[in-house]
Structures are given as structure tokens and as C-alpha cells.
Amino acid sequence: MLSSLGQQTRKDLLVVDVAHLPGNGTPSTETVLQFFAPHLTIKGSTWNELSLFQKRGLVRNRQLQECRTEWLLFADCDMVYHPEYFERLAAELGRAHAQATYMLSSGRMSNPIEQANALVDQAISTGGCLVENAYARAEALRPRIRKSNVGAGYSQLINVRHAPHDGYYVRPEENADWAWDERYQKARSDIQFRRRIARTGGARRKLPRWFTFQLIHLNHFHDREFGRHLEDQR
């Protein structure tokens, strides 16, 4: 994902906030952040309390509160973007949605799991952080549409100034996310946030289909298929 962001035609448009546990992954998240610092405006948000981090709505609460950009895109870290994605997105937002109170979203293409796992494993085995031509390599796996445009948590875009978010993603006492150590990962707060914005900001709107076809999901096995929390690296 970060490689594809660093390979954008207008990466100057981006400010990236990565929420993570300390010392996690191979290479570690901290190592990856340090590598990309010269190439992207990027920062890490470290969470030491697993009990809080495992509930995505609580993580996104902090990210929303700390956001200082005009637009905020909540995304998952297994997404890969076409090199022109954010240049075109900025043009689309300025043209048609400059004062949007509603949420915008896109669908996505999705790779076959086995091929996506092999691609990620190959990248990790090199010991580096940069994946050359990230989008082209993901596209070569011939992704198909596996997720329609429903405003799921991998693509939730709001105008921070105009959307009626009230400074939070979900109220902690109302957060419906499942805890990893109790069941497995399921981010129900995505639905709560989407519905809350729609109630007062207006019905969610879909970005043009180009944005669906140029967004690739590095598919993977899911917790629900195994009944426990998995840690496949993305």
C-alpha cells in the first residue's frame, strides 16, 4: 500500500497516518515508517493497549480527532492504488463535492488469495520496504470485483469540515466492534459510522467507477473463516 502511495503522480496531496502496535511485523512498522519518511508525509500512531487497538472504531476516533487535512479517507492497509488515483480523486472532489456533508466511497477489485499471498511473501523475503511498480504487480494478478461499493471501512471518504462527524468515529460506549481475544476481528463500527453520517449528512454517494477499477485489494484469509484472529501480514 505505502509503495503505491509513494508512486502516486501527486503524492504531495497525501498525509498518511498509520495506526500500529509497537514492534509489529517483518520488517517492523517502525522500520517501514522510517523508510517511507523521505518519500511521503507519513506518521505513526502507536497503540500500546491491545484491548483498545483491536477495536477499529477506537483507533479511528483518534485519527479523526487528530486529522488536520480537508479530506479524510479511512482505508485498510491491504489496498493498492493506481498511480493517478489521488490526482484524479482530488480533481473529482473539487469539481463535484467541494462542500460534501455526505460520505463518499468506492468499490474495489480483489486479487485471488493464493496469488496475493505469494506476492506479499515475495516482497517480505527481499528484506526491504519498497515494492517496485506496486500497482502494476498487483494488477498482473488479474483481480476481479469482489466487493461492491457499499461504503465499507476500506473506503470511507469525508470532508472533515462539512461532514457531521462531531469529532468521533463511534462513541466508545456504543462501539459494536468484536474483540480479537474474545471472538475474532469484525469492525461493526464501520456500519455505525456510515449510518450516522447518512442520517444527518445525506445519503452516501459513490465515486465514479474508475475509482473502483483502479483500487486493488490484496486479498487474504479472513478471521471468520477460521473462527480466530489471523495475523497474515499486509
Salt bridges, closest charged atoms under 4 A:
ASP12 OD2 - ARG10 NH2 2.81
ASP17 OD1 - LYS43 NZ 3.31
GLU30 OE2 - HIS20 ND1 3.99
GLU66 OE1 - LYS43 NZ 3.38
ASP76 OD1 - ARG56 NH1 2.47
ASP76 OD1 - ARG60 NH2 3.47
ASP78 OD2 - HIS217 NE2 3.03
ASP78 OD2 - HIS220 NE2 2.88
GLU84 OE1 - ARG88 NH2 2.97
GLU92 OE1 - ARG95 NH2 2.83
GLU92 OE2 - HIS97 NE2 3.39
ASP190 OD2 - ARG56 NH2 2.39
ASP190 OD1 - ARG60 NH1 3.55
ASP223 OD2 - HIS229 ND1 2.77
GLU225 OE2 - HIS222 ND1 3.69
